[in-house]
Amino acid sequence: MKYYPAYKDSKIEWFPSIPKHWQLIKLGRIGRFSASGIDKKSDASELPVRMVNYTNVYGNSSLEIKFSENLMETTTTLEKVREHSLKKGDMVFTPSSETAEDIGLSAVVTAELRNTVYSYHLIRLRTGERYNLNLGFKKYFCNVHEVLSQFSKACKGTTRQILGRDDFKDILILLPPVSEQKIIAEYLNRKAAQVDDLIAKKERMIDLIKEERAAITNRAVTKGLDPNVEMKDSGIEWLGKMPKHWQMKRLKYLVSLVNQPIEEVNGAELRIDLENLESWTGKTIELESQDQNNEGMKSFAPGDVLFNKLRPYLAKVYRAKNCGVCGGELLVLRPTTLIDPDFLFCRVLSSAFINVVDGSTYGSKMPRASWDFIGNLIVPFPSKPEQIKIAEYLHQTLQRMDIILQKLGSEIEYLREYRTALISEVVTGKIDVRGF
């Protein structure tokens, strides 16, 4: 690691020590901020345009906007097209968000975008020629903790945090010489690309393991564990062949649907909501009880399996080990003596079951499956001892895979933190990358 030969004490909270030849100035000095007031409503009397929206900046890991093809289409007046069209080098910021931490995120336009404006959810900064900022450097110099923290501290609001244009002008930033900006941008582009490549490879490994995990689960609950077992045609398209000695019944004869209001239940220990459930983990979760509005909630007991009927969350399944309450969109399935709770959990978590339920969902805004359809699905099942054996096998096998998934997830998180920290250290002059 290399440091600059000389630093100066700025006596500023955000940048206590900076390279001696760098400038510490307010963001408003390097350009002009503007707001467009353009929304997504279309009017036939106006001109059609492409529009950069909040979602094109928030979560944009590339920190760039370089294509217009995937942008929202809307209309606006000729006057606003002239005044608020984006050009190469413009920066767009998020001036409002639900949390202070998401205020001030930015992306830079790195290509000539034809007929493209920015929405009222964003603020544009068009930098002046006096400072002649390097295009690549613009991606990074505001997206660091030291600057974002100033945005967070300056924003106001209760239900939604907001930052005005005058607030943006007072944010302090560091500017190295233009020649050094180019070196910093090239260094960070190179390092960020290396980190992003590593992350992409690990994410691909996660996808492959999840695919294998799903295949193992589906095979075990539909074919059993014996590869040499005699098979028969189930007569059901989504099931295919099944072990000859297995039985088949409609799900509603293997479980009972519990709709017990929570006021009839004593000793509820957990509250389960959609956001508490993980997809495809095969693991139970432990949650502390929550003092919340219980309207529409229902109870569950140890051994129950909670299955979500909303299409985006079908793979979120919970095997209860405690008493508790859950939201109305979760079906509480209580196993009969014919089916082991752990086997039932694996059965409804299998990809074959999820896919056929997914195909039955109805509704446009939030598609969901009905219990009438789910309950009438014919499912294969072996004897209780074989069910327990299959469930134990899946528990042990999937647990090993989960450990690998968790390790890969931790490695990805570390790489992202390293990427963020490196950008901050370079952009704020803590390390000198000249000569690298």
Sequence and secondary structure as in RCSB ss.txt:
>XXXX:A:sequence
MKYYPAYKDSKIEWFPSIPKHWQLIKLGRIGRFSASGIDKKSDASELPVRMVNYTNVYGNSSLEIKFSENLMETT
TTLEKVREHSLKKGDMVFTPSSETAEDIGLSAVVTAELRNTVYSYHLIRLRTGERYNLNLGFKKYFCNVHEVLSQ
FSKACKGTTRQILGRDDFKDILILLPPVSEQKIIAEYLNRKAAQVDDLIAKKERMIDLIKEERAAITNRAVTKGL
DPNVEMKDSGIEWLGKMPKHWQMKRLKYLVSLVNQPIEEVNGAELRIDLENLESWTGKTIELESQDQNNEGMKSF
APGDVLFNKLRPYLAKVYRAKNCGVCGGELLVLRPTTLIDPDFLFCRVLSSAFINVVDGSTYGSKMPRASWDFIG
NLIVPFPSKPEQIKIAEYLHQTLQRMDIILQKLGSEIEYLREYRTALISEVVTGKIDVRGF
>XXXX:A:secstr
    S EEE   SS SEEETTSEEEEGGGSEEEE     S   TTSEEEEEE GGGTTT TT EE  STTSEEEE
E HHHHHHHB  TT EEE  EESSGGGTT EEEE S  TTEEE TT EEEEE TTT   HHHHTTTTSSHHHHHH
HHHH B SSSEE  HHHHHT EEEE  HHHHHHHHHHHHHHHHHHHHHHHHHHHHHHHHHHHHHHHHHHHHHH S
 TT  EEE S TTT EEETT EEEEGGGTEEEE  BGGG S   EEE GGG  SS              TT EEE
 TT EEEE BGGGTT EEE SS EEE TTEEEEEE TTS HHHHHHHHHSHHHHHHHHTT B SSS B  HHHHH
T EEEE  HHHHHHHHHHHHHHHHHHHHHHHHHHHHHHHHHHHHHHHHHHHHTTSS  TT 
